[in-house]
């Protein structure tokens, strides 16, 4: 199982990235689980400009392919103004609509206080639902008081380990590609997709 962590923090080595890494490290203790952390800030992906995913090249193409190739995910972002970062959103704007379909995703977020906790449910989870991914019920949220220096508090660390167990367990239990009914198709303008006349909802 290829488990990919995706950190939407604008800072390399951020608290969000370190918390995702804790989940990945716990998951890697289980048999046949390979993990990798992708930080959008160092990924080299360019700003989404409306082209279809297959039209991108270079580092952006590599990032798209890496995300598509993964079997399961742990995704997270610091929460600013009650939502995830623009860098995090940009990565998902670049992905094909079916990139995460039927795959399992664990959710992680950080914030300056408890005020941003529900952004996990109102912002992050609906984004993954659009991609027809299976999100693990519950999530791991950490604010300033959940860190002791650079280290996670014991309770939050345990939550990271539980999230890792659930991502792996649920992913192994599901049939690959099992994502429920597809969204209706819509007509794409010819200048957006020269090779095809239709695509899924959202790639406009």
Secondary structure, 3 states (H helix, E strand, C coil): CEEEEEECCCCCCCHHHHHHHHHHHHHCCCCCCEEEEEEHHHCCCCCCCCCCHHHCCHHHHHHHHHHHHCCEEEEEEECECCECCHHHHHHHHHCCCCCCCCCEEEEEEECCCHHHCCHHHHHHHHHHHHCCCEECCCCEEECHHHEECCEECHHHHHHHHHHHHHHHHHHHHCCCCCCCCCCCEEECCCCCCCCCCEEECCCC
